[in-house]
Amino acid sequence: MRNTILYIATVLIWGSTWLAIEFQLGEAAVFTSVFYRFAIAAVIMWAYCLWARVPMTFSSRNHLFIAILALFNFSMNYVLIYLSQQYLTSAMTSIAFSTMLAMNIINTRLFFGTKITVRVYLGASLGLSGLVALFWHDLGVQNAGSLLGLGLVLAGALAASLGNMVSVRNFRADMNIFAVNAWGMLYGAIALAIVVLVTGSGFDASWAPAYTASLLYLAIFGTVFAFATYYVLLNDMGPEKASYVIVLFPVVAVVLSNLLEDFAWSANTFIGFALVLIGNAVILTPVDKLRQYFTKYTT
């Protein structure tokens, strides 16, 4: 029952963060908004770790890997996502970002030598076909903005995937995940603050109610809480079952976008959405289960 509640909570939170990001755009510079998000998250994580007396000391080498994790998972990827949503709806961004699942498999092969199965190639092919279908009408110079948004979100997914590889290394080094997240979010906030200063973006924001509420939601629930629940699921259920979160959160994002952003459905978006989700499911589902499903529904 606990895992079911945590699973539903993780899917609903991460599925809704894409829409929450929309309220961050235009109220402050992207670097500034992401800085505030991780600064708040870092304060909360450090407060929790100190309260729970989590050991916070690491070797210099491990701090280097935490800094690399922060670069990919707690700064760069979110900047790219925020930038992409200036050109795409939250639904389109979330669907494209879910291709991180295939990137994770490929990067696991490159960095850790894990064998890539046939079902992964099949799932990745379906996902790629889905993206082509989703953005079919934008494959032209006149829709360069949409293609730029797609490129940004795919770059964000790649950054997140590389961060996941560092996270795997840290897990194998028996590093406490809460301490790693606390340090990582702090490093990410510091890096973003430096970028804000260098670029002259400024720390000013309008602090309108919608902006403030969405910022707190993204920092507290979308960052601190969702990461915590997801890592508990990883520990309790294993990576394959827990990773179905990536398959399901675009569904929540699409439903919310349809209700609140007037997300326009067409044959291309429907086919593309279905292909990406099916591709992700195929990647995660062992061959014997696929065979069972096929037998069940074709006999």
Phi and psi in degrees as GROMACS dihedral restraints (atoms count N, CA, C in turn):
[ dihedral_restraints ]
;  ai    aj    ak    al  type     phi  dphi    fc
    3     4     5     6     1   -60.9    20    10
    4     5     6     7     1   -46.8    20    10
    6     7     8     9     1   -63.5    20    10
    7     8     9    10     1   -35.6    20    10
    9    10    11    12     1   -62.8    20    10
   10    11    12    13     1   -44.8    20    10
   12    13    14    15     1   -64.4    20    10
   13    14    15    16     1   -44.3    20    10
   15    16    17    18     1   -64.1    20    10
   16    17    18    19     1   -38.2    20    10
   18    19    20    21     1   -64.2    20    10
   19    20    21    22     1   -49.2    20    10
   21    22    23    24     1   -61.7    20    10
   22    23    24    25     1   -42.9    20    10
   24    25    26    27     1   -62.0    20    10
   25    26    27    28     1   -43.1    20    10
   27    28    29    30     1   -63.5    20    10
   28    29    30    31     1   -44.8    20    10
   30    31    32    33     1   -63.7    20    10
   31    32    33    34     1   -45.9    20    10
   33    34    35    36     1   -65.7    20    10
   34    35    36    37     1   -41.0    20    10
   36    37    38    39     1   -68.6    20    10
   37    38    39    40     1   -54.1    20    10
   39    40    41    42     1   -66.4    20    10
   40    41    42    43     1   -29.7    20    10
   42    43    44    45     1   -69.4    20    10
   43    44    45    46     1   -28.1    20    10
   45    46    47    48     1   -91.3    20    10
   46    47    48    49     1   -15.6    20    10
   48    49    50    51     1   -65.0    20    10
   49    50    51    52     1   -27.4    20    10
   51    52    53    54     1   -63.7    20    10
   52    53    54    55     1   -38.8    20    10
   54    55    56    57     1   -72.6    20    10
   55    56    57    58     1   -37.1    20    10
   57    58    59    60     1   -60.9    20    10
   58    59    60    61     1   -34.0    20    10
   60    61    62    63     1   -61.3    20    10
   61    62    63    64     1   -31.9    20    10
   63    64    65    66     1   -57.2    20    10
   64    65    66    67     1   -33.2    20    10
   66    67    68    69     1   -78.2    20    10
   67    68    69    70     1    -8.4    20    10
   69    70    71    72     1   -89.0    20    10
   70    71    72    73     1   -22.5    20    10
   72    73    74    75     1   -76.9    20    10
   73    74    75    76     1   133.0    20    10
   75    76    77    78     1    88.0    20    10
   76    77    78    79     1   -14.8    20    10
   78    79    80    81     1   -91.4    20    10
   79    80    81    82     1   -20.9    20    10
   81    82    83    84     1  -160.4    20    10
   82    83    84    85     1   164.5    20    10
   84    85    86    87     1   -62.0    20    10
   85    86    87    88     1   148.6    20    10
   87    88    89    90     1   -56.8    20    10
   88    89    90    91     1   -47.1    20    10
   90    91    92    93     1   -58.2    20    10
   91    92    93    94     1   -37.8    20    10
   93    94    95    96     1   -68.0    20    10
   94    95    96    97     1   -45.1    20    10
   96    97    98    99     1   -63.3    20    10
   97    98    99   100     1   -43.6    20    10
   99   100   101   102     1   -67.6    20    10
  100   101   102   103     1   -35.7    20    10
  102   103   104   105     1   -59.3    20    10
  103   104   105   106     1   -50.0    20    10
  105   106   107   108     1   -61.1    20    10
  106   107   108   109     1   -38.6    20    10
  108   109   110   111     1   -58.7    20    10
  109   110   111   112     1   -48.3    20    10
  111   112   113   114     1   -82.2    20    10
  112   113   114   115     1   -24.4    20    10
  114   115   116   117     1   -65.1    20    10
  115   116   117   118     1   -45.2    20    10
  117   118   119   120     1   -64.3    20    10
  118   119   120   121     1   -45.0    20    10
  120   121   122   123     1   -61.6    20    10
  121   122   123   124     1   -40.0    20    10
  123   124   125   126     1   -63.9    20    10
  124   125   126   127     1   -42.6    20    10
  126   127   128   129     1   -60.4    20    10
  127   128   129   130     1   -44.5    20    10
  129   130   131   132     1   -65.0    20    10
  130   131   132   133     1   -44.7    20    10
  132   133   134   135     1   -64.1    20    10
  133   134   135   136     1   -41.9    20    10
  135   136   137   138     1   -66.5    20    10
  136   137   138   139     1   -40.1    20    10
  138   139   140   141     1   -61.0    20    10
  139   140   141   142     1   -43.5    20    10
  141   142   143   144     1   -64.7    20    10
  142   143   144   145     1   -46.4    20    10
  144   145   146   147     1   -63.4    20    10
  145   146   147   148     1   -39.9    20    10
  147   148   149   150     1   -68.2    20    10
  148   149   150   151     1   -40.0    20    10
  150   151   152   153     1   -65.0    20    10
  151   152   153   154     1   -41.8    20    10
  153   154   155   156     1   -84.2    20    10
  154   155   156   157     1    -0.6    20    10
  156   157   158   159     1    57.2    20    10
  157   158   159   160     1    44.0    20    10
  159   160   161   162     1   -74.6    20    10
  160   161   162   163     1   130.8    20    10
  162   163   164   165     1   -60.2    20    10
  163   164   165   166     1   127.9    20    10
  165   166   167   168     1  -112.3    20    10
  166   167   168   169     1     4.4    20    10
  168   169   170   171     1   -93.1    20    10
  169   170   171   172     1   136.7    20    10
  171   172   173   174     1  -137.0    20    10
  172   173   174   175     1   159.6    20    10
  174   175   176   177     1   -71.0    20    10
  175   176   177   178     1   164.2    20    10
  177   178   179   180     1   -59.4    20    10
  178   179   180   181     1   -39.1    20    10
  180   181   182   183     1   -62.6    20    10
  181   182   183   184     1   -44.0    20    10
  183   184   185   186     1   -68.7    20    10
  184   185   186   187     1   -33.7    20    10
  186   187   188   189     1   -63.6    20    10
  187   188   189   190     1   -34.0    20    10
  189   190   191   192     1   -62.6    20    10
  190   191   192   193     1   -43.6    20    10
  192   193   194   195     1   -69.0    20    10
  193   194   195   196     1   -32.8    20    10
  195   196   197   198     1   -65.5    20    10
  196   197   198   199     1   -39.3    20    10
  198   199   200   201     1   -63.9    20    10
  199   200   201   202     1   -39.5    20    10
  201   202   203   204     1   -65.7    20    10
  202   203   204   205     1   -41.5    20    10
  204   205   206   207     1   -58.3    20    10
  205   206   207   208     1   -44.1    20    10
  207   208   209   210     1   -62.5    20    10
  208   209   210   211     1   -38.9    20    10
  210   211   212   213     1   -60.4    20    10
  211   212   213   214     1   -44.8    20    10
  213   214   215   216     1   -85.8    20    10
  214   215   216   217     1   -40.5    20    10
  216   217   218   219     1  -101.0    20    10
  217   218   219   220     1   -24.8    20    10
  219   220   221   222     1  -119.6    20    10
  220   221   222   223     1    24.2    20    10
  222   223   224   225     1  -161.3    20    10
  223   224   225   226     1   -72.7    20    10
  225   226   227   228     1   -57.4    20    10
  226   227   228   229     1   -47.5    20    10
  228   229   230   231     1   -63.6    20    10
  229   230   231   232     1   -36.8    20    10
  231   232   233   234     1   -73.9    20    10
  232   233   234   235     1   -35.6    20    10
  234   235   236   237     1   -58.9    20    10
  235   236   237   238     1   -44.9    20    10
  237   238   239   240     1   -64.9    20    10
  238   239   240   241     1   -38.3    20    10
  240   241   242   243     1   -65.0    20    10
  241   242   243   244     1   -46.8    20    10
  243   244   245   246     1   -59.9    20    10
  244   245   246   247     1   -44.0    20    10
  246   247   248   249     1   -62.8    20    10
  247   248   249   250     1   -39.3    20    10
  249   250   251   252     1   -65.2    20    10
  250   251   252   253     1   -33.6    20    10
  252   253   254   255     1   -76.4    20    10
  253   254   255   256     1    -1.2    20    10
  255   256   257   258     1   -76.2    20    10
  256   257   258   259     1   -15.9    20    10
  258   259   260   261     1  -116.7    20    10
  259   260   261   262     1   -20.9    20    10
  261   262   263   264     1  -124.8    20    10
  262   263   264   265     1   158.7    20    10
  264   265   266   267     1   -72.4    20    10
  265   266   267   268     1   162.0    20    10
  267   268   269   270     1   -61.6    20    10
  268   269   270   271     1   -32.7    20    10
  270   271   272   273     1   -65.3    20    10
  271   272   273   274     1   -49.2    20    10
  273   274   275   276     1   -63.0    20    10
  274   275   276   277     1   -39.5    20    10
  276   277   278   279     1   -64.4    20    10
  277   278   279   280     1   -45.0    20    10
  279   280   281   282     1   -65.2    20    10
  280   281   282   283     1   -38.5    20    10
  282   283   284   285     1   -65.2    20    10
  283   284   285   286     1   -46.5    20    10
  285   286   287   288     1   -63.7    20    10
  286   287   288   289     1   -37.9    20    10
  288   289   290   291     1   -67.0    20    10
  289   290   291   292     1   -27.4    20    10
  291   292   293   294     1   -65.8    20    10
  292   293   294   295     1   -12.5    20    10
  294   295   296   297     1   -68.1    20    10
  295   296   297   298     1    -6.0    20    10
  297   298   299   300     1   -56.1    20    10
  298   299   300   301     1   -27.7    20    10
  300   301   302   303     1   -59.3    20    10
  301   302   303   304     1   -46.7    20    10
  303   304   305   306     1   -66.9    20    10
  304   305   306   307     1   -38.1    20    10
  306   307   308   309     1   -62.3    20    10
  307   308   309   310     1   -37.5    20    10
  309   310   311   312     1   -60.2    20    10
  310   311   312   313     1   -43.0    20    10
  312   313   314   315     1   -63.9    20    10
  313   314   315   316     1   -46.0    20    10
  315   316   317   318     1   -64.7    20    10
  316   317   318   319     1   -43.9    20    10
  318   319   320   321     1   -68.2    20    10
  319   320   321   322     1   -32.3    20    10
  321   322   323   324     1   -64.0    20    10
  322   323   324   325     1   -35.9    20    10
  324   325   326   327     1   -65.7    20    10
  325   326   327   328     1   -45.5    20    10
  327   328   329   330     1   -67.2    20    10
  328   329   330   331     1   -41.1    20    10
  330   331   332   333     1   -93.6    20    10
  331   332   333   334     1   -28.8    20    10
  333   334   335   336     1  -123.6    20    10
  334   335   336   337     1     0.1    20    10
  336   337   338   339     1    74.4    20    10
  337   338   339   340     1    15.6    20    10
  339   340   341   342     1   -69.2    20    10
  340   341   342   343     1   133.4    20    10
  342   343   344   345     1   -66.6    20    10
  343   344   345   346     1   138.4    20    10
  345   346   347   348     1   -95.3    20    10
  346   347   348   349     1   122.3    20    10
  348   349   350   351     1   -85.3    20    10
  349   350   351   352     1   167.5    20    10
  351   352   353   354     1   -61.4    20    10
  352   353   354   355     1   -37.9    20    10
  354   355   356   357     1   -63.8    20    10
  355   356   357   358     1   -28.9    20    10
  357   358   359   360     1   -68.8    20    10
  358   359   360   361     1   -43.1    20    10
  360   361   362   363     1   -61.4    20    10
  361   362   363   364     1   -42.1    20    10
  363   364   365   366     1   -63.8    20    10
  364   365   366   367     1   -47.8    20    10
  366   367   368   369     1   -62.3    20    10
  367   368   369   370     1   -41.9    20    10
  369   370   371   372     1   -64.5    20    10
  370   371   372   373     1   -37.6    20    10
  372   373   374   375     1   -65.2    20    10
  373   374   375   376     1   -40.9    20    10
  375   376   377   378     1   -64.1    20    10
  376   377   378   379     1   -41.8    20    10
  378   379   380   381     1   -63.8    20    10
  379   380   381   382     1   -42.8    20    10
  381   382   383   384     1   -64.0    20    10
  382   383   384   385     1   -40.7    20    10
  384   385   386   387     1   -62.4    20    10
  385   386   387   388     1   -37.6    20    10
  387   388   389   390     1   -63.3    20    10
  388   389   390   391     1   -40.8    20    10
  390   391   392   393     1   -64.8    20    10
  391   392   393   394     1   -40.7    20    10
  393   394   395   396     1   -61.0    20    10
  394   395   396   397     1   -43.0    20    10
  396   397   398   399     1   -64.6    20    10
  397   398   399   400     1   -42.8    20    10
  399   400   401   402     1   -60.3    20    10
  400   401   402   403     1   -41.9    20    10
  402   403   404   405     1  -106.9    20    10
  403   404   405   406     1    20.2    20    10
  405   406   407   408     1   -57.5    20    10
  406   407   408   409     1   -44.3    20    10
  408   409   410   411     1   -72.6    20    10
  409   410   411   412     1   -11.7    20    10
  411   412   413   414     1   -99.2    20    10
  412   413   414   415     1     1.4    20    10
  414   415   416   417     1   -78.4    20    10
  415   416   417   418     1    67.1    20    10
  417   418   419   420     1  -164.5    20    10
  418   419   420   421     1   159.9    20    10
  420   421   422   423     1   -61.9    20    10
  421   422   423   424     1   -32.7    20    10
  423   424   425   426     1   -66.7    20    10
  424   425   426   427     1   -15.5    20    10
  426   427   428   429     1  -118.3    20    10
  427   428   429   430     1    38.8    20    10
  429   430   431   432     1   -61.1    20    10
  430   431   432   433     1   -29.8    20    10
  432   433   434   435     1   -62.3    20    10
  433   434   435   436     1   -43.7    20    10
  435   436   437   438     1   -65.4    20    10
  436   437   438   439     1   -40.1    20    10
  438   439   440   441     1   -68.6    20    10
  439   440   441   442     1   -34.8    20    10
  441   442   443   444     1   -63.8    20    10
  442   443   444   445     1   -42.8    20    10
  444   445   446   447     1   -60.6    20    10
  445   446   447   448     1   -41.4    20    10
  447   448   449   450     1   -63.1    20    10
  448   449   450   451     1   -44.6    20    10
  450   451   452   453     1   -61.0    20    10
  451   452   453   454     1   -40.0    20    10
  453   454   455   456     1   -65.8    20    10
  454   455   456   457     1   -44.2    20    10
  456   457   458   459     1   -70.5    20    10
  457   458   459   460     1   -34.7    20    10
  459   460   461   462     1   -67.3    20    10
  460   461   462   463     1   -36.8    20    10
  462   463   464   465     1   -64.6    20    10
  463   464   465   466     1   -37.3    20    10
  465   466   467   468     1   -65.2    20    10
  466   467   468   469     1   -39.8    20    10
  468   469   470   471     1   -64.7    20    10
  469   470   471   472     1   -39.5    20    10
  471   472   473   474     1   -64.9    20    10
  472   473   474   475     1   -42.9    20    10
  474   475   476   477     1   -60.9    20    10
  475   476   477   478     1   -44.0    20    10
  477   478   479   480     1   -63.2    20    10
  478   479   480   481     1   -38.9    20    10
  480   481   482   483     1   -64.6    20    10
  481   482   483   484     1   -42.4    20    10
  483   484   485   486     1   -63.6    20    10
  484   485   486   487     1   -37.5    20    10
  486   487   488   489     1   -62.9    20    10
  487   488   489   490     1   -37.4    20    10
  489   490   491   492     1   -63.3    20    10
  490   491   492   493     1   -35.4    20    10
  492   493   494   495     1   -65.0    20    10
  493   494   495   496     1   -39.5    20    10
  495   496   497   498     1   -65.7    20    10
  496   497   498   499     1   -38.0    20    10
  498   499   500   501     1   -62.8    20    10
  499   500   501   502     1   -39.1    20    10
  501   502   503   504     1   -61.7    20    10
  502   503   504   505     1   -44.1    20    10
  504   505   506   507     1   -60.3    20    10
  505   506   507   508     1   -44.2    20    10
  507   508   509   510     1   -64.5    20    10
  508   509   510   511     1   -38.3    20    10
  510   511   512   513     1   -64.2    20    10
  511   512   513   514     1   -41.9    20    10
  513   514   515   516     1   -67.8    20    10
  514   515   516   517     1   -23.7    20    10
  516   517   518   519     1   -85.3    20    10
  517   518   519   520     1     7.0    20    10
  519   520   521   522     1    60.6    20    10
  520   521   522   523     1    41.4    20    10
  522   523   524   525     1   -91.7    20    10
  523   524   525   526     1   132.0    20    10
  525   526   527   528     1   -60.5    20    10
  526   527   528   529     1   123.2    20    10
  528   529   530   531     1   -66.8    20    10
  529   530   531   532     1   -33.0    20    10
  531   532   533   534     1   -71.1    20    10
  532   533   534   535     1   -39.4    20    10
  534   535   536   537     1   -66.7    20    10
  535   536   537   538     1   -40.5    20    10
  537   538   539   540     1   -61.3    20    10
  538   539   540   541     1   -44.5    20    10
  540   541   542   543     1   -64.3    20    10
  541   542   543   544     1   -40.0    20    10
  543   544   545   546     1   -62.2    20    10
  544   545   546   547     1   -49.0    20    10
  546   547   548   549     1   -64.5    20    10
  547   548   549   550     1   -42.7    20    10
  549   550   551   552     1   -62.3    20    10
  550   551   552   553     1   -44.0    20    10
  552   553   554   555     1   -66.4    20    10
  553   554   555   556     1   -35.0    20    10
  555   556   557   558     1   -65.7    20    10
  556   557   558   559     1   -47.1    20    10
  558   559   560   561     1   -61.5    20    10
  559   560   561   562     1   -40.7    20    10
  561   562   563   564     1   -62.6    20    10
  562   563   564   565     1   -42.6    20    10
  564   565   566   567     1   -64.8    20    10
  565   566   567   568     1   -41.2    20    10
  567   568   569   570     1   -63.4    20    10
  568   569   570   571     1   -44.6    20    10
  570   571   572   573     1   -61.4    20    10
  571   572   573   574     1   -42.2    20    10
  573   574   575   576     1   -67.3    20    10
  574   575   576   577     1   -37.3    20    10
  576   577   578   579     1   -62.5    20    10
  577   578   579   580     1   -40.1    20    10
  579   580   581   582     1   -63.5    20    10
  580   581   582   583     1   -42.8    20    10
  582   583   584   585     1   -63.6    20    10
  583   584   585   586     1   -40.9    20    10
  585   586   587   588     1   -59.4    20    10
  586   587   588   589     1   -43.4    20    10
  588   589   590   591     1   -68.1    20    10
  589   590   591   592     1   -44.5    20    10
  591   592   593   594     1   -66.1    20    10
  592   593   594   595     1   -41.9    20    10
  594   595   596   597     1   -81.9    20    10
  595   596   597   598     1   -11.0    20    10
  597   598   599   600     1    72.5    20    10
  598   599   600   601     1    22.0    20    10
  600   601   602   603     1   -64.2    20    10
  601   602   603   604     1   -32.3    20    10
  603   604   605   606     1    82.3    20    10
  604   605   606   607     1   156.4    20    10
  606   607   608   609     1   -99.0    20    10
  607   608   609   610     1     9.0    20    10
  609   610   611   612     1   -77.5    20    10
  610   611   612   613     1   142.8    20    10
  612   613   614   615     1  -144.4    20    10
  613   614   615   616     1   160.0    20    10
  615   616   617   618     1   -73.2    20    10
  616   617   618   619     1   -28.1    20    10
  618   619   620   621     1    55.8    20    10
  619   620   621   622     1    33.8    20    10
  621   622   623   624     1   -63.6    20    10
  622   623   624   625     1   155.0    20    10
  624   625   626   627     1   -53.4    20    10
  625   626   627   628     1   -42.6    20    10
  627   628   629   630     1   -64.6    20    10
  628   629   630   631     1   -40.4    20    10
  630   631   632   633     1   -66.9    20    10
  631   632   633   634     1   -47.3    20    10
  633   634   635   636     1   -64.1    20    10
  634   635   636   637     1   -45.0    20    10
  636   637   638   639     1   -63.8    20    10
  637   638   639   640     1   -43.2    20    10
  639   640   641   642     1   -68.3    20    10
  640   641   642   643     1   -35.8    20    10
  642   643   644   645     1   -62.6    20    10
  643   644   645   646     1   -46.7    20    10
  645   646   647   648     1   -64.6    20    10
  646   647   648   649     1   -39.0    20    10
  648   649   650   651     1   -63.9    20    10
  649   650   651   652     1   -44.2    20    10
  651   652   653   654     1   -66.7    20    10
  652   653   654   655     1   -39.3    20    10
  654   655   656   657     1   -73.0    20    10
  655   656   657   658     1   -48.7    20    10
  657   658   659   660     1   -78.9    20    10
  658   659   660   661     1   -53.8    20    10
  660   661   662   663     1   -87.2    20    10
  661   662   663   664     1   -50.2    20    10
  663   664   665   666     1   -69.3    20    10
  664   665   666   667     1   -23.1    20    10
  666   667   668   669     1  -110.1    20    10
  667   668   669   670     1   -64.1    20    10
  669   670   671   672     1   -68.5    20    10
  670   671   672   673     1   -55.5    20    10
  672   673   674   675     1   -69.6    20    10
  673   674   675   676     1   -47.2    20    10
  675   676   677   678     1   -65.2    20    10
  676   677   678   679     1   -40.5    20    10
  678   679   680   681     1   -63.3    20    10
  679   680   681   682     1   -40.2    20    10
  681   682   683   684     1   -63.7    20    10
  682   683   684   685     1   -47.2    20    10
  684   685   686   687     1   -65.5    20    10
  685   686   687   688     1   -37.4    20    10
  687   688   689   690     1   -65.5    20    10
  688   689   690   691     1   -41.3    20    10
  690   691   692   693     1   -69.3    20    10
  691   692   693   694     1   -31.5    20    10
  693   694   695   696     1   -64.4    20    10
  694   695   696   697     1   -42.0    20    10
  696   697   698   699     1   -63.4    20    10
  697   698   699   700     1   -41.3    20    10
  699   700   701   702     1   -57.6    20    10
  700   701   702   703     1   -41.9    20    10
  702   703   704   705     1   -71.4    20    10
  703   704   705   706     1   -40.4    20    10
  705   706   707   708     1   -81.7    20    10
  706   707   708   709     1   -37.8    20    10
  708   709   710   711     1  -108.5    20    10
  709   710   711   712     1   -17.5    20    10
  711   712   713   714     1    91.9    20    10
  712   713   714   715     1   158.0    20    10
  714   715   716   717     1   -64.9    20    10
  715   716   717   718     1   -34.5    20    10
  717   718   719   720     1   -64.9    20    10
  718   719   720   721     1   -50.5    20    10
  720   721   722   723     1   -69.4    20    10
  721   722   723   724     1   -41.0    20    10
  723   724   725   726     1   -64.5    20    10
  724   725   726   727     1   -31.7    20    10
  726   727   728   729     1   -70.2    20    10
  727   728   729   730     1   -10.1    20    10
  729   730   731   732     1   -64.1    20    10
  730   731   732   733     1   -14.6    20    10
  732   733   734   735     1   -55.2    20    10
  733   734   735   736     1   -40.0    20    10
  735   736   737   738     1   -65.5    20    10
  736   737   738   739     1   -29.5    20    10
  738   739   740   741     1   -74.4    20    10
  739   740   741   742     1   -36.0    20    10
  741   742   743   744     1   -89.5    20    10
  742   743   744   745     1   -30.2    20    10
  744   745   746   747     1   -64.7    20    10
  745   746   747   748     1   -29.3    20    10
  747   748   749   750     1   -62.5    20    10
  748   749   750   751     1   -28.0    20    10
  750   751   752   753     1   -62.4    20    10
  751   752   753   754     1   -46.3    20    10
  753   754   755   756     1   -62.6    20    10
  754   755   756   757     1   -44.2    20    10
  756   757   758   759     1   -61.7    20    10
  757   758   759   760     1   -40.7    20    10
  759   760   761   762     1   -67.9    20    10
  760   761   762   763     1   -42.3    20    10
  762   763   764   765     1   -60.9    20    10
  763   764   765   766     1   -47.1    20    10
  765   766   767   768     1   -65.2    20    10
  766   767   768   769     1   -40.6    20    10
  768   769   770   771     1   -64.5    20    10
  769   770   771   772     1   -37.9    20    10
  771   772   773   774     1   -64.2    20    10
  772   773   774   775     1   -36.5    20    10
  774   775   776   777     1   -80.7    20    10
  775   776   777   778     1   -37.2    20    10
  777   778   779   780     1  -114.3    20    10
  778   779   780   781     1   -15.2    20    10
  780   781   782   783     1  -116.5    20    10
  781   782   783   784     1     5.0    20    10
  783   784   785   786     1    55.7    20    10
  784   785   786   787     1    43.6    20    10
  786   787   788   789     1   -58.3    20    10
  787   788   789   790     1   124.6    20    10
  789   790   791   792     1   -88.9    20    10
  790   791   792   793     1   119.5    20    10
  792   793   794   795     1   -87.6    20    10
  793   794   795   796     1   139.9    20    10
  795   796   797   798     1  -143.4    20    10
  796   797   798   799     1   175.0    20    10
  798   799   800   801     1   -59.7    20    10
  799   800   801   802     1   -39.5    20    10
  801   802   803   804     1   -66.1    20    10
  802   803   804   805     1   -44.1    20    10
  804   805   806   807     1   -67.5    20    10
  805   806   807   808     1   -38.9    20    10
  807   808   809   810     1   -64.4    20    10
  808   809   810   811     1   -47.8    20    10
  810   811   812   813     1   -64.3    20    10
  811   812   813   814     1   -44.2    20    10
  813   814   815   816     1   -63.0    20    10
  814   815   816   817     1   -44.6    20    10
  816   817   818   819     1   -59.5    20    10
  817   818   819   820     1   -46.3    20    10
  819   820   821   822     1   -64.1    20    10
  820   821   822   823     1   -42.8    20    10
  822   823   824   825     1   -65.1    20    10
  823   824   825   826     1   -40.8    20    10
  825   826   827   828     1   -64.5    20    10
  826   827   828   829     1   -45.4    20    10
  828   829   830   831     1   -64.9    20    10
  829   830   831   832     1   -43.9    20    10
  831   832   833   834     1   -64.2    20    10
  832   833   834   835     1   -41.2    20    10
  834   835   836   837     1   -60.2    20    10
  835   836   837   838     1   -43.6    20    10
  837   838   839   840     1   -64.6    20    10
  838   839   840   841     1   -40.4    20    10
  840   841   842   843     1   -64.7    20    10
  841   842   843   844     1   -40.2    20    10
  843   844   845   846     1   -63.0    20    10
  844   845   846   847     1   -41.1    20    10
  846   847   848   849     1   -60.2    20    10
  847   848   849   850     1   -38.0    20    10
  849   850   851   852     1   -88.0    20    10
  850   851   852   853     1   -18.1    20    10
  852   853   854   855     1   -94.7    20    10
  853   854   855   856     1   121.3    20    10
  855   856   857   858     1   -56.7    20    10
  856   857   858   859     1   153.9    20    10
  858   859   860   861     1   -58.6    20    10
  859   860   861   862     1   -40.0    20    10
  861   862   863   864     1   -64.0    20    10
  862   863   864   865     1   -35.3    20    10
  864   865   866   867     1   -71.6    20    10
  865   866   867   868     1   -39.2    20    10
  867   868   869   870     1   -59.5    20    10
  868   869   870   871     1   -40.3    20    10
  870   871   872   873     1   -64.7    20    10
  871   872   873   874     1   -40.0    20    10
  873   874   875   876     1   -63.2    20    10
  874   875   876   877     1   -46.2    20    10
  876   877   878   879     1   -60.9    20    10
  877   878   879   880     1   -44.5    20    10
  879   880   881   882     1   -62.5    20    10
  880   881   882   883     1   -43.6    20    10
  882   883   884   885     1   -64.9    20    10
  883   884   885   886     1   -42.1    20    10
  885   886   887   888     1   -62.5    20    10
  886   887   888   889     1   -41.9    20    10
  888   889   890   891     1   -97.8    20    10
  889   890   891   892     1     4.5    20    10
  891   892   893   894     1  -122.8    20    10
  892   893   894   895     1     6.3    20    10
